[in-house]
Amino acid sequence: MALPRTRPPRATASLLAALLLALLPGMAQARGPLVLAAASLQEAMTAAAGRWTAKGHEPPVISFAASSALARQIEAGAPADLLVSADTQWMDHVAAAGFVARGSRAPFLTNQLVLIAPAASRLSLAIRPGFPLARALGNGRLAMGDPDAVPAGIYGKEALTRLGAWPHVAGRVARAESVRAALALVARGEAPLGVVYATDARAEPRVRVVGVFPETSHAPILYPLARLTGATSRDAEAFHRFLLSGEGKAIFRRFGFGAR
């Protein structure tokens, strides 16, 4: 899976970085690690942070967004201690730019790609080569993360291309800024179908899974974790180790993630 050619506007990333910089004095006082995490990790990472805090540590500060947007925030100078990306390519991008602390990067989580519909839908599709996705869409659009930047969208485009469906739906994609934005489109009934991670579907009761993409249809969905070279929190490395521990990974498994 090649690094996407189109990325979020630098102005947007710079604005997000500026907002995070504005929070720096308060974060330094709290000393909790600042974690930049893929949007699909919202519930699980929040639970992990809660468990860490319950152990007597300062609460982590977590910023959720598409991995592409997080990478741009880091490049724009946003202060952060840890990064969890939803794919290896954006982590590679950040590492190549010199922002990943040597020896800190580790495989962390895995996920599955699914096709969802609003909860009231009775549609069921066997996802295989030649499956009638365009017909199932009717007059609607397919919600998915921007396939040129957002990992879930990149995986989705790769899977649909291998299955022969992409040429029939490419012009009918509702490109969302993150996988959670795509999930919301389906949950609100604004799109009849969407491509998200299994964990996203599990977190949203207003949608249902109508099909699971074969793992062979796309590159493995891997979430690497790393400490950043600009880390300043005294708890950064300790929280990094906690997330990678058996206790930490067990929290993510409860939310449907696989753990490496």
Solvent accessible surface area in square Angstrom, and as a share of the most:
residue,aa,sasa,rsa
1,M,67,0.30
2,A,87,0.67
3,L,63,0.31
4,P,12,0.08
5,R,237,0.86
6,T,73,0.42
7,R,77,0.28
8,P,31,0.20
9,P,90,0.57
10,R,162,0.59
11,A,79,0.61
12,T,65,0.38
13,A,3,0.02
14,S,56,0.36
15,L,111,0.55
16,L,58,0.29
17,A,2,0.02
18,A,51,0.40
19,L,101,0.50
20,L,15,0.07
21,L,83,0.41
22,A,77,0.59
23,L,97,0.48
24,L,68,0.34
25,P,98,0.61
26,G,45,0.44
27,M,18,0.08
28,A,63,0.49
29,Q,156,0.69
30,A,37,0.29
31,R,110,0.40
32,G,3,0.03
33,P,0,0.00
34,L,5,0.03
35,V,0,0.00
36,L,0,0.00
37,A,0,0.00
38,A,2,0.02
39,A,6,0.05
40,S,3,0.02
41,L,0,0.00
42,Q,60,0.27
43,E,64,0.29
44,A,1,0.01
45,M,0,0.00
46,T,78,0.45
47,A,32,0.25
48,A,0,0.00
49,A,10,0.08
50,G,40,0.39
51,R,113,0.41
52,W,11,0.04
53,T,47,0.27
54,A,77,0.59
55,K,88,0.37
56,G,71,0.68
57,H,63,0.28
58,E,72,0.32
59,P,71,0.44
60,P,16,0.10
61,V,50,0.28
62,I,39,0.20
63,S,25,0.16
64,F,61,0.26
65,A,20,0.16
66,A,7,0.05
67,S,3,0.02
68,S,1,0.01
69,A,17,0.13
70,L,0,0.00
71,A,1,0.01
72,R,14,0.05
73,Q,3,0.01
74,I,6,0.03
75,E,54,0.24
76,A,44,0.34
77,G,43,0.41
78,A,10,0.08
79,P,26,0.16
80,A,7,0.05
81,D,7,0.03
82,L,0,0.00
83,L,3,0.01
84,V,0,0.00
85,S,1,0.01
86,A,4,0.03
87,D,0,0.00
88,T,37,0.22
89,Q,37,0.17
90,W,1,0.00
91,M,0,0.00
92,D,65,0.34
93,H,33,0.15
94,V,0,0.00
95,A,37,0.28
96,A,94,0.73
97,A,51,0.40
98,G,49,0.47
99,F,63,0.26
100,V,24,0.14
101,A,11,0.09
102,R,236,0.86
103,G,82,0.79
104,S,5,0.04
105,R,92,0.34
106,A,22,0.17
107,P,85,0.53
108,F,1,0.00
109,L,0,0.00
110,T,35,0.20
111,N,18,0.09
112,Q,79,0.35
113,L,1,0.00
114,V,3,0.02
115,L,0,0.00
116,I,0,0.00
117,A,1,0.00
118,P,33,0.21
119,A,51,0.39
120,A,96,0.75
121,S,33,0.21
122,R,232,0.85
123,L,54,0.27
124,S,86,0.55
125,L,23,0.11
126,A,61,0.48
127,I,15,0.08
128,R,154,0.56
129,P,105,0.66
130,G,63,0.60
131,F,10,0.04
132,P,53,0.33
133,L,1,0.01
134,A,27,0.21
135,R,190,0.69
136,A,30,0.23
137,L,4,0.02
138,G,44,0.43
139,N,163,0.84
140,G,20,0.19
141,R,126,0.46
142,L,0,0.00
143,A,0,0.00
144,M,0,0.00
145,G,0,0.00
146,D,33,0.17
147,P,6,0.04
148,D,43,0.23
149,A,4,0.03
150,V,6,0.04
151,P,2,0.01
152,A,1,0.01
153,G,0,0.00
154,I,16,0.08
155,Y,2,0.01
156,G,0,0.00
157,K,70,0.30
158,E,31,0.14
159,A,0,0.00
160,L,0,0.00
161,T,75,0.43
162,R,142,0.52
163,L,11,0.06
164,G,37,0.35
165,A,4,0.03
166,W,29,0.10
167,P,103,0.65
168,H,122,0.54
169,V,0,0.00
170,A,38,0.30
171,G,77,0.74
172,R,68,0.25
173,V,7,0.04
174,A,14,0.11
175,R,126,0.46
176,A,9,0.07
177,E,145,0.65
178,S,13,0.08
179,V,6,0.03
180,R,34,0.13
181,A,31,0.24
182,A,0,0.00
183,L,9,0.05
184,A,27,0.21
185,L,36,0.18
186,V,0,0.00
187,A,11,0.09
188,R,133,0.48
189,G,51,0.49
190,E,107,0.48
191,A,2,0.02
192,P,45,0.28
193,L,1,0.01
194,G,0,0.00
195,V,0,0.00
196,V,0,0.00
197,Y,2,0.01
198,A,26,0.20
199,T,7,0.04
200,D,0,0.00
201,A,10,0.08
202,R,154,0.56
203,A,43,0.33
204,E,25,0.11
205,P,117,0.73
206,R,124,0.45
207,V,11,0.07
208,R,80,0.29
209,V,63,0.36
210,V,9,0.05
211,G,9,0.08
212,V,75,0.43
213,F,3,0.01
214,P,49,0.31
215,E,122,0.55
216,T,117,0.68
217,S,5,0.03
218,H,10,0.04
219,A,22,0.17
220,P,99,0.62
221,I,5,0.03
222,L,48,0.24
223,Y,1,0.00
224,P,5,0.03
225,L,0,0.00
226,A,0,0.00
227,R,65,0.24
228,L,6,0.03
229,T,80,0.46
230,G,51,0.49
231,A,30,0.23
232,T,118,0.69
233,S,18,0.12
234,R,161,0.59
235,D,20,0.10
236,A,3,0.02
237,E,58,0.26
238,A,28,0.22
239,F,0,0.00
240,H,11,0.05
241,R,141,0.51
242,F,16,0.07
243,L,0,0.00
244,L,45,0.22
245,S,41,0.27
246,G,58,0.55
247,E,74,0.33
248,G,0,0.00
249,K,29,0.12
250,A,42,0.32
251,I,6,0.03
252,F,0,0.00
253,R,122,0.45
254,R,151,0.55
255,F,65,0.27
256,G,33,0.32
257,F,9,0.04
258,G,27,0.26
259,A,25,0.19
260,R,134,0.49
